[in-house]
Amino acid sequence: MASTSETGHAKNIANLKSLNEINGGFGAAYAPSNPLYVQATMVAQHTACNLLQGAVNTQSGIFEPFQNKRVDEFKDVKPLVRKVRGAAKTCGASAQFFKDVNTIANKLLGVRISKVTPTPDDPAGTSASQQSFDMTVDNFDALVQLLAAEPLYAPNEIPLKVITLTAKQIALDKANNDVKTSVVPFNNAVIARNKALYKKTTGLCDVGQGSKDYVRSAFGFSSPEFKQVVKFKFKKLAKVD
């Protein structure tokens, strides 16, 4: 399901299209001196913004499944690490071995995945949490390497075997890298879309509002012409310098 903000971006674009259709119906009476509000310019702007929104949708369709896959792949790491720590403690190896395992395990159990916080440069909000995912992958790899070097660590439980843990580490690394790769074009698409819609003066929202203001000036506040366009709202959903 699309988020409220994503629905809002599409609504802004749809409102410009409807406004353009009504302005076109005014014929020669719609004659703004500002080139930003000229009918042909606004029609072209709608087309461009609609294409940019389509690009966001395309990249979102690529990025979000990878993001969801990473969440699924990482969610069982802590329970698994607790089981591995227990197996290491009871495998008969040295106290130093278990101490080393416990040190890495504590790092994995203590890693906190930061809350996603979107920024203008990172609309997907991955930067704040990325380090935690990277640290988890790195520490999990260190744990697997330590276990593989101890011959006495040989549990019978398949999920705890070194070969299974190695496969898990590979899966974690892939899931994390897939997100890091796919988030770049997604973020770039969002940034381009947001600039087109929300840039001061020349963005879709300000142009749409400016066109409405022109209609009010040209036809009058109480005119039937202005009453046709006043209903279209253009809400800025992103801050663009």
Residue, then its C-alpha position, 0 to 999 in steps of 0.5 A: m500500500a502506498s504511503t500517505s506522502e507518496t499518495g500526496h505526491a501523486k495528488n499534487i501531480a493530478n491536481l496540476k493536470s486538472l487545473n491545466e484542463i480548466n485553464g485550457g477551457f478559458g481559451a484566450a481569456y487565460a493569458p498570464s504574462n508570467p511565462l511560468y503560468v502559460q498553458a503550454t509550459m504548465v502542460a509540459q511541466h505536468t508531463a515531466c513531473n508525471l514521468l519523474q513520479g513514474a521513475v520513483n515508482t519503478q525504483s521503489g518496486i526494486f528497492e522495497p523488496f530488497q529492504n524487506k528481504r534484509v529485515d527478514e534475513f536479519k530478524d533471527v540473528k540474535p536468537l541464533v547467536r544466543k544458541v551458538r553461544g550456548a553450543a560454544k560454551t558446552c562443546g568442551a573447548s577452552a575457556q578462552f575460546f568461549k570468552d572470545v565467542n562471548t565477546i563477539a556474541n555480545k557485540l551482535l546482541g548489543v547492536r541496535i538497528s537505528k530508526v529509519t530517518p529520511t533526509p533530503d539526501d537520503p529519502a529512504g532513510t538508510s544512512a542512519s541504520q546502515q552502520s548497524f547492518d554493516m557491523t552485524v555482517d562483520n561481527f557475524d563473519a568474525l564469529v563464524q571464522l572463530l568457530a570454524a577454527e575450533p575443532l571441538y565446536a561440532p554441534n549436531e544441530i544443523p542450524l548451529k553447524v559452521i557450514t550452515l552459519t557460513a551460508k547464513q553469513i553469505a545471505l546476510d551480506k547479500a541482503n545488506n549489499d542488495v539494499k545498498t545497491s538499490v537504494v542509490p537509484f531510488n534516492n536519486a529518483v526521489i530527489a529528482r521528483n521532489k525538486a520538480l514538485y517542490k522547488k521554490t517558485t519554479g516547482l509544480c506546487d508553486v506554479g500551480q498556486g501561482s496559476k490559481d492566483y492569476v485566475r483570481s486576479a484576472f477573473g475576480f475572487s467571486s468569479p465562476e472561473f476562480k471557483q473552478v480552480v480554487k478547489f485544487k490544493f498543492k501541498k509541499l511534502a518535501k523541503v527543497d533548497 
